[in-house]
Amino acid sequence: MSSEITSLIAFAKANLTRFSSLSGDSAAFILLIAFVALSALEFSFPKRRLPVEQLRQSYQTNAGLFILNSFIISATLAPLLMVADHYSGRGLLSYIDNPAWKALLSFVLLDLLLYCWHRISHSFDGLWMFHKVHHNDPYLNVSTAFRLHIVELMIITVLKAAYIVLLGVDTTTVLINETLLTLFIMFHHSNISFRGEKRLGQVIIAPYLHRAHHSTERSEHDTNYGAVFSIWDRLFGTFTEREPAQIGIKNSSPQTVLGLVKFGFTPANPAPVPACELEAMIAEAAAYYKAEKRAFTPGNEFRDWLEAKREINRIVYGDRPGKRPQPFRSYALAVSPISIIRNGKYHEIIERFCCSAYYPLYRRC
């Protein structure tokens, strides 16, 4: 792996002068050609055969989001170039004389910044709320690279601006970095597979690695956060090589531009837990508490469970004969009996239950 990284560094240094004259128009043309080429490969040699109608909807939605975001914050690149033009040469990179090493270091640190941001987006529900828009595409393809909520895109732009100020990155390097970064992101979102892909994945995030990141299973999509290099995931223990059974997020979500903009401002909506299942889980938690009080003496398990179930029903629904629990149809309704019980003598039971059994049901899977 070290030899491959060394080769990559040598390649970057050898081609630096070729990219140094890159202009905004040239960058846009390169990205357009790359998008068309990757799309053609997807249609000709797809890793997964996707329904044509749904794939067309995905392309339309992702293109719509890209256009909307571009209008709102002027294509994101313009503000970054303005910041770079003002702070060029004032940051930490000014202490490095070699322009090739300066450019390479700026790109590697940018990738590390995006890895950290991406991982944080999966760790905090307030950020996942916007980031889930990117994950909700059930038909992963090259256009998915542009499915970003405007709020998340603004945050990323602010982070990149801070990175430019801190390092003192010049405008040419910013343009090169953004072009290369977009190329890599389009590449690893592509619905393609090729010989040597796993070998390539030892250095960079290849499509098979990023497919695992878009899995519906949280144990899989909380991995492979890297944008360009896979070394960060290997270094910080978030690397995995799995082929996901399903792409996207669980439960239904909108697939239109305006629907996704609204979707980003709403928390995840997990499927409600049936009332009978919730009641049984609460009773089980209460029975455990009863058993703990008698030092888990065997022989009373079933009696403890029934007693706990009856007492909880009496507290929640009262002593009226024939009164039966109504199905919980939303998270708010499901919480209401919990609040009643917490105010009574079962406070300790429910505290333990909420922390261990109930709450995880309402976190995203």
Summary of the structure (lengths in Angstrom):
residues: 365
radius of gyration: 25.9
end to end distance: 33.9
largest distance: 84.4
contacts: 1074
relative contact order: 0.10
helix: 67%
strand: 2%
